[in-house]
Amino acid sequence: MKVESSESDILVTEPCFNFASISDAMDEILFEEYDFRSLCRISAAELSSYKFVNEDPDARLVCLVVDCGYSFTHIVPVYQGKILKEGVRRMNIGGKMLTNHLKEIISYRQLHVMDETYVVNQVKEDVCYVSQDFYSDIEMARRKGKENKIIRDYVLPDYTNIKRGYIKPVEEMWDKSKTNENEQMIRINIERFSVPELLFHPSDIGVQEMGLGEAIVNSIEATPPEMQPHFYINILLTGGCSLFPGFKSRLCAEIRALAPVEFDVVVHLTSDPITYAWQGGKILSHTESFSDMLVTKTEYQEHGKNFCRNKFGGKET
């Protein structure tokens, strides 16, 4: 990053309820090895909430951050910059599991791609979508030929002529005269929507957890009753998985079906959900109050790891 660490403050995100031993090790590395001047540890949900609430502070009193990330999904209610710990929920399903599941399906049915995580991740991002009517899409996927509006051919990269894979145009799929023998393709059909469906029905692959819509409602119900209507209208989606086409509308429908009828449900999807927390951190780091959130290297050397634990919400030992 070409910065002088001894003259720099660092803002680091960590998961909710992170193990104290991991946090202690990170503090030690940042202060002892990298020699940063001061440190702030905070969750990505708090940074996302900070940016979201500050965009319209009069209307947004609270924020429910739904972070559908790579390794897992976190649902975090935040009020006045503080996490309501009783409402935090975690699903052990994220982009990595979806990619791995797609690798297994393609390897079993067509081509061995178990070692091609990067390529299959691109396939997932390019062709997968969240179904609005799962059983109707299954019926469509069963059709043959041009009647099947879901099936797609995906041209894999060879890193010589094709640097990045792409979806073959639909009109070329059934025209054999436009087939290129040098192209290596895989055909994606039901996988297009069955893979993202795991976020809503983890039990499809034997993961005994709540689906995303159910987990969100369960999280809100764990918060004080007077706050619940506000959380339902301030649901913020972040993380790469929220970029699946149809994700927002499907999630909104799932929550609407489970939420009390007297409450409105509003789901917000940002223009760049992957870097939204970073943007919140950037704004926070330029405020006057940010200096009060820091632990300096001098304080760390004088008081040790317990000072950081107390400052950042951990427990003293």
VMD Tcl script that draws the C-alpha trace (Angstrom):
set ca {
  {0.00 0.00 0.00}
  {3.10 2.18 0.10}
  {2.34 3.76 3.48}
  {4.56 4.25 6.48}
  {2.85 2.02 9.04}
  {4.46 3.70 12.05}
  {2.72 6.92 11.01}
  {-0.61 5.32 10.06}
  {-3.80 4.24 11.82}
  {-5.43 1.01 10.66}
  {-9.12 0.06 10.59}
  {-9.65 -3.73 10.50}
  {-12.92 -5.65 10.21}
  {-13.58 -8.95 11.97}
  {-16.62 -11.27 12.21}
  {-19.12 -10.97 15.04}
  {-18.18 -13.08 18.08}
  {-14.68 -13.62 16.77}
  {-12.50 -15.84 18.98}
  {-10.53 -13.74 21.45}
  {-7.36 -15.69 20.66}
  {-7.64 -14.71 16.97}
  {-8.26 -11.06 17.83}
  {-5.31 -11.04 20.24}
  {-3.01 -12.53 17.61}
  {-4.14 -9.94 15.05}
  {-3.52 -7.09 17.50}
  {-0.05 -8.42 18.21}
  {0.84 -8.74 14.53}
  {-0.42 -5.26 13.65}
  {1.35 -3.57 16.56}
  {4.50 -5.65 16.99}
  {5.34 -6.74 13.44}
  {3.78 -4.03 11.27}
  {4.28 -1.27 13.85}
  {1.02 0.62 13.19}
  {0.51 3.77 15.20}
  {-3.03 2.86 16.28}
  {-5.74 0.30 15.61}
  {-9.53 0.09 15.38}
  {-11.23 -3.33 15.23}
  {-14.86 -3.32 14.11}
  {-17.34 -5.56 12.30}
  {-18.22 -5.05 8.65}
  {-21.90 -4.85 9.65}
  {-21.24 -1.77 11.81}
  {-19.46 -0.03 8.93}
  {-22.27 -0.87 6.48}
  {-24.85 0.33 8.98}
  {-22.91 3.55 9.56}
  {-22.98 4.43 5.88}
  {-26.59 3.33 5.40}
  {-28.00 5.28 8.36}
  {-25.99 8.41 7.60}
  {-27.41 8.56 4.07}
  {-30.85 9.29 5.60}
  {-30.55 9.66 9.40}
  {-34.10 10.97 9.88}
  {-35.75 7.90 8.33}
  {-33.24 5.22 9.29}
  {-33.10 4.77 13.04}
  {-31.86 1.18 12.87}
  {-30.41 -1.18 10.28}
  {-30.50 -4.95 9.75}
  {-27.36 -5.84 7.81}
  {-27.60 -9.07 5.78}
  {-24.03 -9.83 4.72}
  {-24.04 -12.71 2.20}
  {-20.31 -13.19 1.92}
  {-17.91 -15.78 0.59}
  {-17.56 -18.08 3.59}
  {-20.79 -17.48 5.48}
  {-23.83 -15.23 5.83}
  {-24.29 -12.93 8.81}
  {-27.52 -11.21 9.84}
  {-26.76 -8.37 12.23}
  {-29.21 -5.85 13.77}
  {-27.53 -2.52 14.53}
  {-28.99 0.31 16.65}
  {-27.15 3.62 17.03}
  {-23.92 2.05 15.85}
  {-24.09 -0.82 18.34}
  {-24.81 -4.45 17.52}
  {-27.79 -6.04 19.28}
  {-26.00 -9.29 20.04}
  {-29.15 -11.24 20.88}
  {-30.33 -10.78 17.29}
  {-27.14 -11.83 15.46}
  {-27.58 -14.92 13.28}
  {-25.02 -16.79 11.19}
  {-25.60 -19.19 8.31}
  {-22.69 -21.38 7.29}
  {-23.51 -20.90 3.63}
  {-21.84 -18.39 1.34}
  {-20.39 -17.98 -2.11}
  {-17.69 -20.60 -1.50}
  {-20.20 -23.35 -0.76}
  {-22.26 -22.43 -3.82}
  {-19.15 -22.55 -6.02}
  {-18.10 -25.91 -4.57}
  {-21.58 -27.33 -5.09}
  {-21.57 -26.18 -8.71}
  {-18.12 -27.76 -9.19}
  {-19.44 -31.09 -7.96}
  {-22.49 -30.99 -10.23}
  {-20.51 -30.10 -13.35}
  {-17.81 -32.68 -12.54}
  {-20.39 -35.42 -12.03}
  {-22.43 -34.65 -15.14}
  {-20.04 -33.24 -17.74}
  {-16.41 -32.30 -17.13}
  {-13.97 -32.66 -14.24}
  {-13.57 -29.14 -12.84}
  {-12.88 -29.85 -9.17}
  {-9.51 -28.08 -9.46}
  {-10.92 -25.08 -11.35}
  {-12.40 -23.04 -8.52}
  {-11.67 -19.69 -10.14}
  {-13.28 -20.62 -13.46}
  {-16.35 -22.20 -11.85}
  {-16.77 -19.14 -9.66}
  {-16.93 -17.07 -12.84}
  {-19.48 -19.50 -14.28}
  {-21.60 -19.07 -11.15}
  {-21.43 -15.28 -11.33}
  {-22.23 -15.21 -15.05}
  {-25.11 -17.67 -15.38}
  {-26.75 -18.27 -11.99}
  {-29.85 -16.45 -10.80}
  {-32.38 -16.71 -7.97}
  {-35.65 -18.27 -9.05}
  {-38.91 -16.47 -8.26}
  {-40.93 -19.67 -8.84}
  {-38.74 -22.71 -8.26}
  {-41.16 -25.40 -9.41}
  {-42.14 -23.50 -12.55}
  {-38.47 -23.14 -13.47}
  {-37.95 -26.87 -12.92}
  {-40.71 -27.61 -15.41}
  {-39.09 -25.24 -17.91}
  {-35.67 -26.87 -17.39}
  {-37.17 -30.27 -18.30}
  {-38.18 -29.13 -21.78}
  {-36.17 -30.06 -24.85}
  {-34.53 -27.87 -27.47}
  {-35.60 -24.30 -28.03}
  {-38.59 -24.64 -25.72}
  {-36.17 -24.62 -22.80}
  {-35.62 -20.91 -22.02}
  {-33.25 -21.61 -19.12}
  {-30.49 -23.73 -20.64}
  {-27.24 -21.96 -21.59}
  {-23.92 -23.00 -23.12}
  {-20.88 -21.58 -21.37}
  {-17.59 -21.32 -23.27}
  {-14.66 -22.04 -20.98}
  {-11.43 -20.02 -21.20}
  {-8.34 -21.60 -22.68}
  {-6.14 -18.63 -21.65}
  {-4.71 -18.48 -25.17}
  {-7.49 -17.19 -27.39}
  {-10.20 -16.95 -24.76}
  {-9.01 -15.11 -21.67}
  {-12.35 -15.21 -19.86}
  {-15.31 -17.55 -20.18}
  {-18.61 -16.29 -21.54}
  {-22.19 -17.34 -22.24}
  {-22.73 -18.40 -25.83}
  {-25.50 -16.38 -27.55}
  {-28.82 -18.23 -27.40}
  {-29.32 -18.08 -31.17}
  {-26.00 -19.92 -31.68}
  {-26.76 -22.73 -29.24}
  {-28.91 -24.74 -31.64}
  {-27.12 -23.76 -34.85}
  {-24.50 -26.46 -35.51}
  {-22.95 -24.41 -38.31}
  {-21.72 -21.93 -35.69}
  {-20.06 -24.58 -33.54}
  {-16.35 -24.06 -33.03}
  {-14.44 -27.28 -32.43}
  {-11.72 -25.40 -30.57}
  {-14.18 -24.18 -27.95}
  {-14.66 -26.21 -24.80}
  {-18.17 -25.74 -23.47}
  {-20.32 -26.86 -20.58}
  {-24.11 -26.82 -20.65}
  {-25.80 -25.25 -17.63}
  {-29.49 -25.96 -17.13}
  {-31.20 -26.52 -13.77}
  {-27.95 -25.58 -12.00}
  {-28.56 -21.96 -12.94}
  {-31.16 -21.57 -10.20}
  {-30.77 -24.68 -8.03}
  {-27.33 -23.60 -6.79}
  {-28.38 -20.14 -5.42}
  {-31.50 -21.82 -4.01}
  {-29.27 -23.25 -1.26}
  {-29.29 -19.83 0.40}
  {-33.04 -20.14 0.89}
  {-33.23 -23.92 1.45}
  {-29.92 -25.25 2.88}
  {-31.62 -28.56 3.67}
  {-31.53 -29.36 -0.08}
  {-27.95 -30.55 0.44}
  {-28.38 -31.75 4.01}
  {-27.37 -28.58 5.86}
  {-29.72 -28.42 8.82}
  {-30.08 -24.65 9.13}
  {-32.74 -22.02 8.59}
  {-33.10 -20.51 5.15}
  {-32.17 -16.86 4.69}
  {-35.72 -15.47 4.89}
  {-36.49 -17.47 8.03}
  {-33.19 -16.48 9.65}
  {-33.88 -12.77 9.04}
  {-37.32 -12.96 10.64}
  {-35.87 -14.97 13.53}
  {-33.20 -12.30 14.01}
  {-35.70 -9.44 14.07}
  {-37.99 -11.27 16.51}
  {-35.08 -11.48 18.97}
  {-34.86 -7.66 19.14}
  {-37.07 -5.44 21.37}
  {-40.70 -5.34 20.09}
  {-40.71 -1.57 19.60}
  {-37.74 -1.83 17.22}
  {-39.06 -4.62 15.04}
  {-41.17 -2.50 12.63}
  {-38.11 -0.33 11.96}
  {-35.86 -3.30 11.25}
  {-38.36 -4.70 8.74}
  {-38.17 -1.51 6.65}
  {-34.37 -1.14 6.92}
  {-33.02 -4.48 5.69}
  {-29.69 -3.85 3.95}
  {-28.15 -6.42 1.60}
  {-24.37 -6.55 1.27}
  {-21.88 -9.16 0.06}
  {-21.29 -10.70 -3.35}
  {-24.14 -13.23 -3.21}
  {-26.68 -10.39 -3.15}
  {-25.70 -9.64 -6.78}
  {-27.51 -12.72 -8.11}
  {-30.32 -11.55 -10.41}
  {-33.64 -11.87 -8.60}
  {-32.04 -12.12 -5.15}
  {-33.64 -8.99 -3.70}
  {-37.17 -9.64 -4.96}
  {-37.11 -13.30 -3.86}
  {-35.84 -12.40 -0.39}
  {-38.43 -9.66 -0.03}
  {-41.19 -12.16 -0.92}
  {-39.83 -14.72 1.58}
  {-39.71 -12.19 4.42}
  {-43.15 -10.81 3.53}
  {-44.64 -14.30 3.83}
  {-43.17 -14.79 7.32}
  {-43.37 -11.29 8.82}
  {-46.38 -9.98 10.78}
  {-48.98 -8.66 8.37}
  {-49.13 -5.23 10.05}
  {-45.44 -4.51 9.33}
  {-44.10 -3.16 6.05}
  {-41.08 -4.94 4.55}
  {-38.45 -2.97 2.63}
  {-35.21 -4.54 1.38}
  {-32.39 -2.26 0.21}
  {-29.72 -3.38 -2.25}
  {-26.79 -1.01 -2.73}
  {-25.15 -0.29 -6.05}
  {-21.89 -1.91 -4.88}
  {-22.63 -4.38 -2.07}
  {-19.13 -5.90 -2.18}
  {-17.32 -2.71 -1.11}
  {-20.17 -1.11 0.87}
  {-18.57 -1.80 4.25}
  {-15.26 -0.39 3.01}
  {-17.06 2.79 1.92}
  {-18.58 3.08 5.39}
  {-15.14 2.67 6.93}
  {-13.75 5.36 4.68}
  {-16.41 7.81 5.83}
  {-16.03 6.87 9.49}
  {-12.25 7.29 9.40}
  {-12.68 10.95 8.40}
  {-14.97 11.85 11.32}
  {-13.84 13.56 14.52}
  {-15.13 10.71 16.66}
  {-12.89 8.15 14.95}
  {-9.92 9.03 17.13}
  {-11.91 7.94 20.21}
  {-12.34 4.47 18.68}
  {-8.61 3.84 18.35}
  {-6.14 2.01 20.57}
  {-2.66 3.46 20.20}
  {0.50 1.39 20.22}
  {1.57 3.12 23.43}
  {-1.67 2.07 25.16}
  {-1.25 -1.47 23.88}
  {2.34 -1.67 25.18}
  {1.33 -0.27 28.57}
  {-1.87 -2.27 29.19}
  {-1.57 -5.30 26.92}
  {-4.25 -7.29 25.12}
  {-6.92 -6.65 27.77}
  {-7.02 -2.98 26.82}
  {-7.94 -3.91 23.24}
  {-10.49 -6.46 24.45}
  {-12.24 -3.86 26.59}
  {-12.09 -1.19 23.91}
  {-13.46 -3.37 21.13}
  {-16.10 -5.22 23.13}
  {-14.27 -8.38 24.12}
  {-13.88 -9.89 27.58}
  {-10.94 -9.31 29.86}
  {-9.01 -12.34 31.08}
}
mol new
graphics top color blue
foreach p $ca { graphics top sphere $p radius 0.5 }
foreach p [lrange $ca 0 end-1] q [lrange $ca 1 end] { graphics top cylinder $p $q radius 0.2 }
display resetview
